[in-house]
Amino acid sequence: MNKTADRIAAAAFLAVGALFMVESLRLSKSAYGSAVGPNVFPFLLGLVLVLLSIKLLFETRSYSDAAGEKPPRQYKKFLIIFIAAVFYAALLETVGYVITTFLFLVIGFQTMEKGALWKSIAIAAGFSLGVYGLYVKLLQGTLPSWPIWFQ
């Protein structure tokens, strides 16, 4: 862990989270056909980002100053996840939230740590179905539904 890099990242994410929170207040409070307004999730995501950034800032205080061996850069993993994120954004509307989120999470989990495929599948399925059910069914929000060819 690099103390300076973590502090810079924490400060940057703190600023981005605060910006999300402030700008989400400028969005409309309600949307047609949805009980949850479009300002709710950006505000909550900004709040989570701010809280995690503050946690990281406090954690950097306990880092040791000993300079250890630097871990190797993992460009291949970064590239795989970056390409998966681009495909996720491109296919979200046409394929639907549940399927694209499931595939993105499985690819991300397997890229970060090979093995335990069934565990990755279970967590990705639980997360994508759980968020969809919570947001669309319980909170009556809107997300890209199942694809037309799947309905």
SERO-4910 file (N, C-alpha, C, O; in steps of 0.05 Angstrom, whole numbers):
BEGIN
 pado doro    nc1    nc2    nc3   cac1   cac2   cac3    cc1    cc2    cc3    oc1    oc2    oc3
  Met    A     17    -24      0      0      0      0     18     25      0     37     27     15
  Asn    A     11     43    -17     26     68    -20     10     90     -5    -12     97    -13
  Lys    A     22    100     16      9    120     33      1    145     17    -22    154     20
  Thr    A     19    155      2     14    180    -13     -7    176    -34    -26    192    -37
  Ala    A     -5    154    -49    -25    149    -70    -53    144    -58    -73    154    -69
  Asp    A    -54    130    -36    -80    126    -23    -92    151    -13   -116    155    -14
  Arg    A    -76    169     -2    -86    195      7    -96    212    -16   -117    225    -13
  Ile    A    -81    212    -38    -90    228    -61   -116    216    -72   -135    231    -79
  Ala    A   -118    189    -74   -142    177    -84   -165    182    -65   -188    187    -75
  Ala    A   -161    181    -39   -182    186    -20   -192    215    -22   -217    219    -22
  Ala    A   -174    234    -25   -183    262    -29   -198    266    -55   -218    280    -55
  Ala    A   -189    253    -76   -203    255   -102   -230    243   -101   -250    255   -110
  Phe    A   -233    219    -89   -259    206    -87   -277    221    -68   -301    222    -72
  Leu    A   -266    233    -47   -282    250    -29   -294    273    -44   -317    279    -41
  Ala    A   -278    286    -61   -288    309    -77   -309    299    -97   -330    313   -100
  Val    A   -304    277   -110   -324    267   -129   -350    259   -115   -372    265   -125
  Gly    A   -348    246    -92   -372    239    -77   -388    264    -68   -412    264    -69
  Ala    A   -374    284    -59   -387    309    -51   -400    322    -75   -422    333    -72
  Leu    A   -387    321    -98   -398    333   -122   -423    317   -130   -443    330   -138
  Phe    A   -423    291   -128   -447    275   -134   -470    283   -116   -493    287   -125
  Met    A   -464    287    -90   -485    293    -71   -497    321    -77   -521    325    -77
  Val    A   -480    340    -82   -489    368    -88   -505    369   -114   -526    381   -115
  Glu    A   -494    356   -135   -507    358   -161   -533    341   -161   -551    347   -177
  Ser    A   -535    320   -145   -559    304   -145   -583    320   -133   -606    314   -139
  Leu    A   -577    339   -117   -598    356   -105   -610    374   -126   -632    384   -123
  Arg    A   -596    378   -149   -607    395   -170   -625    379   -189   -639    391   -206
  Leu    A   -625    352   -187   -643    336   -204   -671    338   -193   -676    345   -170
  Ser    A   -690    331   -210   -718    332   -202   -723    311   -180   -709    291   -178
  Lys    A   -743    317   -164   -749    300   -141   -766    276   -148   -766    257   -133
  Ser    A   -779    276   -171   -796    253   -178   -794    248   -208   -785    266   -223
  Ala    A   -801    225   -216   -801    217   -244   -828    204   -251   -840    191   -234
  Tyr    A   -836    207   -275   -862    195   -284   -859    165   -283   -841    153   -294
  Gly    A   -878    152   -269   -879    123   -268   -860    111   -247   -857     87   -246
  Ser    A   -849    128   -230   -830    118   -210   -835    132   -184   -837    156   -182
  Ala    A   -837    116   -163   -840    128   -136   -814    139   -125   -814    156   -108
  Val    A   -792    130   -136   -765    140   -128   -755    159   -149   -755    153   -173
  Gly    A   -748    183   -140   -739    203   -159   -711    197   -169   -696    181   -158
  Pro    A   -703    210   -191   -677    205   -202   -654    216   -186   -631    212   -192
  Asn    A   -660    231   -165   -639    242   -148   -631    224   -125   -610    229   -112
  Val    A   -645    203   -120   -640    186    -96   -614    171    -98   -597    173    -81
  Phe    A   -611    155   -119   -587    138   -121   -561    154   -125   -541    146   -113
  Pro    A   -560    175   -142   -535    190   -143   -528    202   -116   -504    203   -109
  Phe    A   -547    211   -100   -541    222    -74   -531    200    -56   -511    204    -42
  Leu    A   -544    177    -56   -535    155    -38   -507    144    -46   -491    138    -29
  Leu    A   -502    142    -73   -476    133    -82   -454    154    -74   -432    146    -67
  Gly    A   -461    179    -77   -442    200    -68   -436    198    -38   -414    202    -30
  Leu    A   -457    193    -23   -453    191      6   -436    167     13   -418    169     30
  Val    A   -440    144      0   -424    120      5   -395    126     -3   -376    119     11
  Leu    A   -391    140    -26   -364    147    -34   -350    165    -15   -326    162     -9
  Val    A   -364    185     -4   -353    203     16   -345    188     41   -323    191     52
  Leu    A   -363    170     51   -357    155     75   -334    136     72   -317    134     90
  Leu    A   -332    123     49   -310    105     44   -283    120     41   -262    111     49
  Ser    A   -285    144     29   -261    161     26   -251    170     54   -226    170     59
  Ile    A   -269    177     71   -261    185     98   -249    162    113   -229    165    127
  Lys    A   -260    138    109   -249    114    121   -220    109    111   -203    102    127
  Leu    A   -216    112     85   -190    108     74   -170    128     84   -147    122     90
  Leu    A   -179    153     87   -161    174     99   -152    166    127   -129    169    134
  Phe    A   -171    156    143   -163    147    170   -145    123    170   -127    120    186
  Glu    A   -150    105    151   -133     81    149   -104     88    141    -85     74    150
  Thr    A   -100    108    125    -73    115    116    -56    126    139    -32    126    138
  Arg    A    -69    134    161    -54    143    184    -39    120    198    -19    125    211
  Ser    A    -49     96    194    -36     73    207    -16     58    189     -5     38    197
  Tyr    A    -12     68    165      8     55    147     36     59    158     42     79    170
  Ser    A     52     39    154     80     41    163     95     57    141     87     56    118
  Asp    A    116     70    149    132     86    131    154     70    117    169     80    101
  Ala    A    155     44    123    176     27    111    170     23     81    148     16     74
  Ala    A    190     28     65    187     25     36    191     -5     29    214    -14     32
  Gly    A    171    -18     20    173    -46     13    176    -50    -17    178    -30    -32
  Glu    A    176    -74    -25    177    -80    -53    151    -73    -66    129    -80    -56
  Lys    A    152    -59    -89    128    -51   -103    116    -75   -117    130    -90   -130
  Pro    A     89    -78   -115     77   -100   -130     77    -94   -160     77    -71   -168
  Pro    A     77   -115   -176     78   -110   -205     51    -98   -214     30   -103   -203
  Arg    A     53    -82   -235     29    -71   -247     13    -93   -261     24   -111   -273
  Gln    A    -13    -91   -259    -30   -112   -270    -47   -100   -293    -71    -97   -291
  Tyr    A    -33    -94   -315    -46    -82   -338    -66   -100   -351    -87    -91   -361
  Lys    A    -61   -126   -352    -79   -145   -365   -106   -145   -350   -127   -144   -363
  Lys    A   -106   -146   -324   -130   -146   -308   -145   -120   -312   -170   -120   -315
  Phe    A   -131    -98   -312   -143    -72   -316   -157    -71   -343   -180    -62   -346
  Leu    A   -143    -80   -364   -154    -79   -391   -179    -97   -394   -198    -89   -407
  Ile    A   -179   -120   -382   -202   -138   -383   -226   -125   -370   -248   -125   -381
  Ile    A   -222   -114   -346   -245   -101   -332   -254    -76   -346   -278    -70   -347
  Phe    A   -235    -61   -358   -242    -37   -373   -259    -44   -397   -280    -31   -402
  Ile    A   -251    -64   -412   -266    -72   -436   -294    -83   -427   -314    -78   -441
  Ala    A   -295    -98   -405   -320   -108   -395   -339    -85   -387   -363    -87   -392
  Ala    A   -328    -64   -376   -344    -41   -368   -355    -26   -393   -377    -17   -392
  Val    A   -338    -24   -414   -348    -12   -438   -371    -28   -450   -391    -17   -459
  Phe    A   -367    -54   -452   -389    -71   -462   -414    -70   -444   -436    -70   -454
  Tyr    A   -410    -68   -418   -432    -66   -399   -448    -41   -405   -473    -42   -407
  Ala    A   -435    -18   -409   -449      7   -415   -462      6   -442   -484     17   -445
  Ala    A   -450     -7   -461   -461     -8   -488   -485    -26   -490   -503    -21   -506
  Leu    A   -485    -48   -475   -506    -68   -477   -528    -66   -456   -548    -81   -457
  Leu    A   -526    -47   -437   -544    -46   -415   -573    -42   -424   -591    -55   -414
  Glu    A   -578    -24   -443   -605    -18   -452   -617    -41   -469   -640    -47   -467
  Thr    A   -600    -53   -485   -611    -73   -504   -613   -101   -490   -632   -115   -496
  Val    A   -595   -108   -474   -595   -135   -461   -610   -134   -434   -621   -155   -426
  Gly    A   -609   -112   -421   -623   -110   -395   -604   -109   -372   -581   -118   -374
  Tyr    A   -613    -99   -349   -597    -95   -326   -587   -121   -314   -564   -125   -308
  Val    A   -605   -140   -310   -599   -164   -295   -577   -180   -310   -558   -189   -298
  Ile    A   -581   -185   -336   -562   -201   -351   -535   -187   -353   -514   -200   -348
  Thr    A   -534   -162   -361   -509   -148   -364   -494   -145   -337   -469   -148   -337
  Thr    A   -508   -139   -316   -495   -136   -290   -484   -163   -281   -462   -164   -271
  Phe    A   -499   -184   -285   -490   -211   -278   -464   -218   -293   -445   -226   -280
  Leu    A   -464   -214   -319   -440   -221   -335   -416   -203   -327   -394   -213   -325
  Phe    A   -421   -177   -323   -400   -159   -315   -387   -168   -289   -363   -168   -286
  Leu    A   -404   -174   -269   -394   -183   -243   -379   -209   -244   -358   -212   -232
  Val    A   -389   -228   -259   -374   -254   -262   -347   -249   -275   -327   -260   -265
  Ile    A   -346   -234   -296   -321   -228   -309   -302   -213   -290   -278   -220   -288
  Gly    A   -312   -194   -275   -296   -179   -256   -285   -196   -234   -262   -195   -227
  Phe    A   -303   -213   -222   -294   -230   -201   -273   -250   -210   -253   -255   -197
  Gln    A   -277   -262   -234   -258   -282   -244   -232   -269   -253   -211   -281   -251
  Thr    A   -233   -244   -261   -209   -230   -269   -192   -224   -244   -168   -227   -245
  Met    A   -205   -215   -223   -190   -208   -199   -180   -233   -184   -158   -232   -173
  Glu    A   -195   -254   -185   -186   -279   -171   -197   -303   -185   -221   -309   -184
  Lys    A   -179   -317   -199   -188   -341   -213   -197   -363   -194   -189   -364   -171
  Gly    A   -215   -380   -204   -225   -402   -188   -251   -394   -174   -260   -371   -176
  Ala    A   -263   -413   -160   -288   -409   -146   -309   -397   -165   -323   -378   -158
  Leu    A   -312   -409   -188   -331   -399   -208   -360   -400   -198   -375   -381   -202
  Trp    A   -367   -421   -184   -394   -423   -174   -400   -402   -153   -422   -392   -151
  Lys    A   -380   -396   -137   -383   -375   -117   -387   -348   -131   -404   -332   -123
  Ser    A   -372   -342   -152   -375   -318   -167   -402   -316   -180   -415   -295   -180
  Ile    A   -411   -338   -191   -438   -339   -204   -460   -334   -184   -478   -319   -189
  Ala    A   -458   -346   -161   -478   -343   -140   -479   -314   -130   -501   -302   -127
  Ile    A   -456   -302   -125   -455   -275   -115   -465   -255   -137   -481   -237   -131
  Ala    A   -457   -259   -162   -466   -241   -183   -496   -244   -188   -509   -223   -192
  Ala    A   -506   -268   -188   -535   -272   -192   -551   -260   -168   -571   -246   -173
  Gly    A   -542   -265   -144   -555   -253   -121   -555   -223   -121   -575   -210   -114
  Phe    A   -533   -211   -129   -531   -182   -129   -548   -170   -151   -564   -152   -146
  Ser    A   -546   -180   -175   -561   -168   -197   -591   -172   -194   -607   -154   -198
  Leu    A   -600   -196   -186   -628   -201   -181   -638   -186   -156   -660   -175   -156
  Gly    A   -621   -185   -135   -629   -171   -111   -632   -141   -115   -652   -129   -106
  Val    A   -614   -128   -129   -616    -99   -134   -640    -94   -152   -655    -75   -148
  Tyr    A   -644   -110   -173   -667   -107   -191   -693   -109   -175   -711    -93   -178
  Gly    A   -695   -130   -159   -719   -134   -143   -724   -112   -123   -746   -103   -120
  Leu    A   -703   -104   -110   -706    -83    -90   -714    -56   -103   -732    -43    -94
  Tyr    A   -700    -49   -124   -705    -23   -136   -730    -22   -153   -746     -3   -151
  Val    A   -734    -42   -170   -757    -42   -188   -783    -51   -175   -804    -38   -177
  Lys    A   -782    -73   -160   -806    -84   -149   -814    -70   -123   -837    -62   -119
  Leu    A   -795    -67   -105   -801    -55    -78   -804    -25    -79   -823    -14    -70
  Leu    A   -784    -12    -91   -784     18    -91   -798     29   -116   -801     53   -118
  Gln    A   -806     12   -134   -821     19   -158   -805     39   -176   -816     58   -187
  Gly    A   -779     34   -178   -762     50   -195   -761     37   -223   -774     17   -227
  Thr    A   -745     48   -241   -743     37   -267   -714     31   -274   -696     47   -269
  Leu    A   -709      7   -284   -683     -2   -295   -688    -15   -321   -710    -24   -326
  Pro    A   -668    -17   -339   -672    -31   -364   -681    -60   -358   -668    -75   -343
  Ser    A   -703    -67   -369   -715    -93   -363   -701   -116   -378   -680   -112   -388
  Trp    A   -714   -139   -378   -704   -162   -393   -706   -155   -423   -722   -139   -431
  Pro    A   -688   -167   -439   -689   -161   -468   -716   -172   -480   -728   -190   -469
  Ile    A   -724   -160   -502   -749   -168   -515   -748   -197   -523   -769   -211   -520
  Trp    A   -726   -207   -533   -724   -235   -541   -725   -254   -518   -727   -278   -523
  Phe    A   -723   -245   -494   -723   -262   -470   -751   -262   -456   -756   -281   -441
  Gln    A   -767   -243   -462   -793   -241   -449   -814   -259   -460   -837   -260   -451
***
